[in-house]
């Protein structure tokens, strides 16, 4: 039986937008070819971007993937055994 990865992906998108001349969600969405709502959902942690979108974001902000996105694994009691 395989274990399913469980965790939370957090991100620094909002911070990076403001560091890049206070880029709006709409401007970022247009650059990526997605909706502003998608950007808002990613920033809020309600949606994880595709790998393609994640790598495009690293290009836009000229930052490594692990600086833009962080993975925090959740360990349940049964996973510790």
N, C-alpha and C positions, 0 to 999 in steps of 0.2 A: 504494500500500500504506500502511495506517495503522499508526502505532506504538501499542503498548499501554503504558499508564502502568505504571511499575514503581517501587515504593517501599515505605516502611514508615510506618504510622500509629502514633505513640506517643501516650500520653495521661497526664493528671494526675488520673485518677479516684480513685485510692487517696488521694492527698494531699487532694483536695477532700472526700472522705468524712470524713476525720479532722478537717478544718477545720470541718465541719458537725456539731459535737457528736458526733464519733466514730461517725458513721452506719455501720451494718453493711452488708455486701453484701446480706443478706437484706432489710433495710429499704429499701435502694435498689431492689432487684429488685421488691419489692412496689409501690413508688411508680411504677415504670415498667411493671409488668405483664409482667415477664419472670422467668426463673428466676435463682436465685443463681449457678448455674453459668455463665449467660450473662454476668453481671457479672464473675465471676472470669476468664472467657476474654477479655473486653474489656480488663480491667486488665492481663492478662498479654501482651496484644498478639497473641493467637492468633485473635481474631475482631474484625472491624470492625463497629461498629453501623450499623444503617440510619440514613438521614438523620432519620427521625422520632424514633428513640431518641436520636440525637445532639442534636437540638434540644430534646427534653424534658430531657435532662441539663443543657443550658445554662440552662433555666428553673429546675430544681431547685437548681442551685448558683449561680444569678445571676451567671454568668460568660460572657464571649464564647466562641464556638466555637473560635477560634484560640488561646485560652488553655487550653482543655480538651483539644483534640486538635492534634497537630502532624504535618505531612507531610514526610517526608524522601525525596526522589527518589533512586533508584539509577541511576547511569549506567554502562552496560556499555561496553566499548571500541567496539563496533559502533554504539552510539547517539551517540557523539561526532562521527562523521563528518558 
